[in-house]
Amino acid sequence: MGGFAWVTLATNDSYSLGALVLAHSLKQVGSKHQLAVLVTPGVTNPMRAKLATVFDLVQEVNILDSKDESNLRLLKRPELGVTFTKLHCWRLTQFDKCVFLDADTLVLQNCDELFEREELSAAPDVGWPDCFNSGVFVFRPSNETYDKLVQFAVEKGSFDGGDQGLLNLYFSDWATKDISKHLPFIYNLCSTACYSYLPAFKQFGADAKIIHFIGSSKPWLQYFNTETRKVQPTPDVKHLEAILQQWWNIFCLLIHPTLTPDMTGLAGAFAQLTLGAPRTAEQSALDDHLRRQGWEVGNIDYMGRDSFDNIWNKICQTLSAALPEDAPKTTEAPPPSTDAKPIEKSLTEGQLAAKTAIMPKKITPLANV
């Protein structure tokens, strides 16, 4: 086949949605290079057929699990074990050079110039800039490199239990050897960095070429109103609303119409919905699924849908529905009890004696010594 290719990885039907949006974003910015996606057994045949209509190559690979459960738990991301499967990208030797993109990235501007870089070129990680972030990197496929990486993984492991720790250990001279292999941050603009340094995002954000929705900022973890087709992001990613909406616009226009109910996860759930139509039971079920999924990754809208007032109102509605018709109903929080006795009065004489016995003696002021 030869030439250059963009490569991504999908381990299930839900992540395949991200891969599809990514592929369409590359096409929309006019990239002239081929598209390849690695899929694991968790991707269903209907979804593979859909991927094949967008990607030039759909390649099945086996899952490589790091088995490093202690470090993965340390990161609070046990699912990262399967990301070792990313190493299979080095086996795509039918291509001369590739750029790997995580399925939770979105290309905003043409960046074919990345193929002018050499292995291993990547952008600094926001958490530890002397390490690179493995969500975007340039590499040369090689069976020899693949074998060495697998052997290295077995012998040395990964300091974070995922592919990023492993690759940074293997390409350990990245930080100091060749500055030309340091990609500008605009090629891997991590969503968390935007929030932690908003002034820089406001100044340079328009130059971003690839956005990386890491952690709970992923578009499919944000609330999406299927009636209005608008995303309603949580406060921590409110500044990314326009970019999140761009992701959903691609999904609604080019991907949703081709989804089928025999797909699994979010793909199958969305296949049963009609976007732009009034809410249905299926929509409510999807909302509940997305909301629960968001809570599980710590994506809680404390200032909006998940605020105390809303939670209290829901509790009151549930309790009121269970009360007899003639029972008083309220949606106001109960006032503090006025019948509570002072703590000292509720103590027995024995308890008071014990309490007094452990009281410290009066300390003589230093000035009087």
ZIZI-V724952 format. One record per pair of residues at least 12 apart in sequence whose C-alpha atoms are under 10 Angstrom apart, sorted by the first residue. I is the first residue (numbers start at 0). J is the second residue. Records with the same first field share a line. If there is no record, write none. Layout:
I = J + J
//
This chain:
0 = 33 + 92 + 93 + 94 + 95
1 = 33 + 92 + 93 + 94 + 95 + 96
2 = 32 + 33 + 93 + 94 + 95 + 96 + 97
3 = 31 + 32 + 33 + 34 + 93 + 94 + 95 + 96 + 97 + 98 + 111 + 114 + 139
4 = 31 + 32 + 33 + 34 + 35 + 36 + 55 + 56 + 91 + 93 + 94 + 95 + 96 + 97 + 98 + 99 + 111 + 114
5 = 22 + 25 + 30 + 32 + 33 + 34 + 35 + 36 + 54 + 55 + 94 + 96 + 97 + 98 + 99 + 100 + 111 + 114 + 137
6 = 18 + 22 + 33 + 34 + 35 + 36 + 37 + 54 + 56 + 57 + 85 + 88 + 91 + 97 + 98 + 99 + 100 + 101 + 102 + 135 + 136 + 137
7 = 19 + 21 + 22 + 34 + 35 + 36 + 37 + 38 + 85 + 88 + 98 + 99 + 100 + 101 + 102 + 103 + 104 + 134 + 135
8 = 35 + 36 + 37 + 38 + 39 + 57 + 58 + 59 + 60 + 82 + 84 + 85 + 87 + 88 + 99 + 100 + 101 + 102 + 103
9 = 36 + 37 + 38 + 39 + 40 + 41 + 42 + 47 + 50 + 59 + 82 + 84 + 85 + 101 + 102
10 = 37 + 38 + 39 + 40 + 41 + 42 + 43 + 59 + 60 + 61 + 62 + 81 + 82 + 84 + 102
11 = 38 + 39 + 40 + 41 + 42 + 43 + 46 + 262 + 263 + 264 + 265 + 266
12 = 38 + 41 + 42 + 43 + 44 + 45 + 46 + 47 + 262 + 263 + 264 + 265 + 266 + 267
13 = 41 + 42 + 46 + 219 + 262 + 263 + 264 + 265 + 266 + 267 + 268
14 = 42 + 101 + 102 + 103 + 219 + 264 + 265 + 266
15 = 36 + 38 + 42 + 43 + 46 + 47 + 49 + 50 + 102 + 103 + 265 + 266
16 = 46 + 49 + 50 + 102 + 103 + 219 + 250 + 254 + 255 + 258 + 265 + 266
17 = 101 + 102 + 103 + 104 + 105 + 217 + 218 + 219 + 246 + 250
18 = 35 + 36 + 37 + 50 + 53 + 54 + 100 + 101 + 102 + 103 + 104 + 105
19 = 36 + 49 + 50 + 52 + 53 + 54 + 102 + 249 + 250 + 253 + 254
20 = 53 + 102 + 103 + 104 + 105 + 106 + 245 + 246 + 247 + 248 + 249 + 250 + 251 + 253 + 254
21 = 100 + 101 + 102 + 103 + 104 + 105 + 106 + 107 + 246 + 249 + 250
22 = 34 + 35 + 36 + 50 + 53 + 54 + 100 + 102 + 104 + 105 + 106
23 = 53 + 54 + 105 + 106 + 246 + 249 + 250 + 253 + 254
24 = 104 + 105 + 106 + 107 + 108 + 109 + 209 + 245 + 246 + 249
25 = 105 + 106 + 107 + 108 + 109 + 110 + 111
26 = 53 + 106 + 109
27 = 106 + 107 + 108 + 109 + 249
28 = 106 + 107 + 108 + 109 + 110 + 111 + 208
29 = 108 + 109 + 110 + 111
30 = 108 + 109 + 110 + 111 + 112
31 = 109 + 111
32 = 55 + 97 + 111 + 114
33 = 54 + 55 + 56 + 94 + 97
34 = 53 + 54 + 55 + 56 + 57 + 97 + 98
35 = 50 + 51 + 53 + 54 + 55 + 56 + 57 + 58 + 88 + 91 + 97 + 99
36 = 50 + 51 + 53 + 54 + 55 + 56 + 57 + 58 + 59 + 88 + 99 + 100 + 102
37 = 56 + 57 + 58 + 59 + 60 + 61 + 84 + 85 + 87 + 88 + 91
38 = 50 + 57 + 58 + 59 + 60 + 61 + 62 + 84
39 = 58 + 59 + 60 + 61 + 62 + 63 + 81 + 84
40 = 59 + 60 + 61 + 62
41 = 61 + 62 + 263
42 = 59 + 262 + 263
43 = 261 + 262 + 263
44 = 261 + 262
45 = 258 + 259 + 260 + 261 + 262 + 263
46 = 257 + 258 + 259 + 261 + 262 + 263 + 266 + 267
47 = 59 + 262
49 = 254 + 257 + 258 + 259
58 = 87 + 88 + 91
59 = 87
60 = 84 + 85 + 87 + 88 + 90
61 = 81 + 84 + 87
62 = 80 + 81 + 82 + 83 + 84 + 85 + 86 + 87
63 = 80 + 81 + 82 + 83 + 84 + 85 + 86 + 87 + 149
64 = 78 + 79 + 80 + 81 + 82 + 83 + 84 + 160 + 161
65 = 79 + 80 + 81 + 82 + 83 + 84 + 152 + 153 + 156 + 157 + 160 + 161 + 162 + 165
66 = 80 + 81 + 83 + 156 + 160 + 161
67 = 79 + 80 + 156 + 157 + 158 + 159 + 160 + 161
68 = 80 + 159 + 160
69 = 159 + 160
70 = 157 + 158 + 159 + 160 + 161
71 = 157 + 158 + 159 + 160 + 161
72 = 159 + 160
73 = 159 + 160
74 = 159 + 160 + 161
75 = 296
76 = 159 + 160 + 161 + 214 + 296
77 = 160 + 161
78 = 161
79 = 159 + 160 + 161 + 162 + 163
80 = 159 + 160 + 161 + 162
81 = 160 + 161 + 162
82 = 101 + 160 + 161 + 162 + 163
83 = 149 + 152 + 157 + 160 + 161 + 162 + 163 + 165 + 166
84 = 161 + 162
85 = 99 + 101 + 133 + 161 + 162 + 163
86 = 144 + 145 + 146 + 148 + 149 + 162 + 165 + 166
87 = 140 + 142 + 145 + 146 + 148 + 149
88 = 138 + 139 + 140 + 141 + 142 + 145
89 = 138 + 139 + 140 + 141 + 142 + 143 + 144 + 145 + 146 + 148
90 = 139 + 140 + 141 + 142 + 143 + 144 + 145 + 146
91 = 139 + 140 + 141 + 142 + 145
92 = 139 + 140 + 141 + 142
93 = 140 + 141
94 = 139 + 140 + 141
95 = 138 + 139 + 140 + 141
96 = 114 + 115 + 116 + 117 + 118 + 137 + 138 + 139 + 140 + 141
97 = 113 + 114 + 117 + 118 + 136 + 137 + 138 + 139 + 140
98 = 111 + 113 + 114 + 116 + 118 + 119 + 120 + 121 + 135 + 136 + 137 + 138 + 139
99 = 121 + 133 + 134 + 135 + 136 + 137 + 138
100 = 133 + 134 + 135 + 136 + 137 + 187 + 209 + 211
101 = 133 + 134 + 135 + 136 + 211 + 212 + 213
102 = 134 + 211 + 212 + 217
103 = 134 + 210 + 211 + 212 + 213 + 214 + 216 + 217 + 218 + 219
104 = 134 + 135 + 187 + 188 + 189 + 209 + 210 + 211 + 212 + 213 + 217 + 218 + 246
105 = 187 + 188 + 208 + 209 + 210 + 211 + 212 + 242 + 243 + 245 + 246
106 = 186 + 187 + 207 + 208 + 209 + 210 + 211 + 246
107 = 186 + 205 + 206 + 207 + 208 + 209 + 210 + 242 + 245 + 246
108 = 186 + 206 + 207 + 208 + 209
109 = 208 + 209
110 = 186 + 208 + 209
113 = 136 + 137 + 182 + 186
114 = 137 + 138
115 = 137
116 = 136 + 137 + 138 + 179 + 180 + 181 + 182
117 = 136 + 137 + 138 + 139 + 179 + 180
118 = 136 + 137 + 138 + 139 + 140 + 170 + 173 + 180
119 = 131 + 136 + 137 + 138 + 139 + 166 + 167 + 170 + 173 + 177 + 180 + 181
120 = 133 + 135 + 136 + 137 + 138 + 173 + 177 + 178 + 179 + 180 + 181 + 182
121 = 133 + 134 + 135 + 136 + 137 + 138 + 173 + 179 + 180 + 181 + 182 + 183 + 184 + 186 + 187
122 = 134 + 135 + 136 + 180 + 181 + 182 + 183 + 184 + 185 + 186 + 187 + 188
123 = 173 + 174 + 181 + 182 + 183 + 184 + 187 + 188
124 = 163 + 184 + 187 + 188 + 189 + 192
125 = 184 + 188 + 189 + 190 + 191 + 192 + 195
126 = 191 + 192
128 = 174
129 = 167 + 171 + 172 + 173 + 174 + 175
130 = 163 + 164 + 166 + 167 + 168 + 170 + 171 + 172 + 173 + 174
131 = 163 + 164 + 166 + 167 + 170 + 173 + 174 + 181 + 182
132 = 162 + 163 + 164 + 166 + 167 + 187 + 189
133 = 161 + 162 + 163 + 164 + 165 + 166 + 167 + 187
134 = 162 + 163 + 186 + 187 + 189 + 211 + 212 + 213
135 = 182 + 186 + 187 + 188 + 209 + 210 + 211
136 = 180 + 181 + 182 + 186 + 187
137 = 180 + 182
147 = 169
148 = 165 + 166 + 169 + 170
149 = 165
151 = 165 + 166 + 168 + 169
152 = 165 + 166 + 168 + 169
155 = 168 + 169
156 = 168
157 = 169
183 = 207 + 208
184 = 206 + 207 + 208 + 209 + 210
185 = 203 + 204 + 205 + 206 + 207 + 208 + 209 + 210
186 = 206 + 207 + 208 + 209 + 210 + 211
187 = 207 + 208 + 209 + 210 + 211 + 212
188 = 200 + 204 + 207 + 208 + 209 + 210 + 211 + 212 + 213
189 = 209 + 210 + 211 + 212 + 213 + 214 + 216
190 = 210 + 211 + 212 + 213 + 214 + 215 + 216 + 217 + 235 + 236 + 238 + 239
191 = 211 + 212 + 213 + 214 + 215 + 216 + 235 + 236
192 = 213
193 = 235 + 236 + 238 + 239
194 = 234 + 235 + 236 + 237 + 238 + 239
195 = 235
197 = 238
200 = 238 + 239
201 = 238
204 = 239
210 = 239 + 242 + 243
212 = 236 + 239 + 243
214 = 296 + 297 + 298
215 = 233 + 235 + 236 + 292 + 293 + 294 + 295 + 296 + 297 + 298 + 299
216 = 232 + 233 + 235 + 236 + 239 + 243 + 293 + 296 + 298
217 = 236 + 243 + 246 + 293
218 = 230 + 231 + 232 + 240 + 242 + 243 + 244 + 245 + 246 + 247
219 = 243 + 246 + 247 + 265 + 289 + 292 + 293
220 = 232 + 233 + 288 + 289 + 290 + 291 + 292 + 293 + 294 + 296 + 298
221 = 233 + 236 + 243 + 289 + 290 + 292 + 293 + 298 + 299 + 300
222 = 286 + 289 + 290 + 293 + 300 + 304
223 = 244 + 247 + 285 + 286 + 289
224 = 274 + 275 + 278 + 282 + 286
225 = 251 + 269 + 272 + 273 + 274 + 275 + 276 + 277 + 278 + 282 + 286
226 = 273 + 274 + 275 + 276 + 277 + 278 + 279 + 282
227 = 274 + 275 + 276 + 277
228 = 244 + 247 + 248 + 251 + 274 + 275 + 276
229 = 243 + 244 + 245 + 247 + 248 + 275
230 = 243 + 244 + 245 + 246 + 247 + 248
231 = 243 + 244 + 303
232 = 244 + 300 + 303
233 = 298 + 299 + 300 + 301 + 302 + 303 + 304
234 = 298 + 299 + 300 + 301 + 302 + 303
235 = 298 + 299 + 300
251 = 274 + 275
254 = 266 + 270
255 = 269 + 270 + 271 + 272 + 273 + 274
256 = 269 + 270 + 272 + 273 + 274
257 = 270
258 = 270 + 271
259 = 271
260 = 272
264 = 288
265 = 285 + 288 + 289
268 = 281 + 282 + 284 + 285 + 288
269 = 281 + 282 + 285
271 = 285
272 = 285
290 = 304 + 305
308 = 330 + 331 + 332
311 = 330 + 331 + 332
312 = 329 + 330 + 331 + 332
313 = 330
314 = 330
315 = 328 + 329 + 330 + 331 + 332
316 = 328 + 329 + 330
318 = 330
//
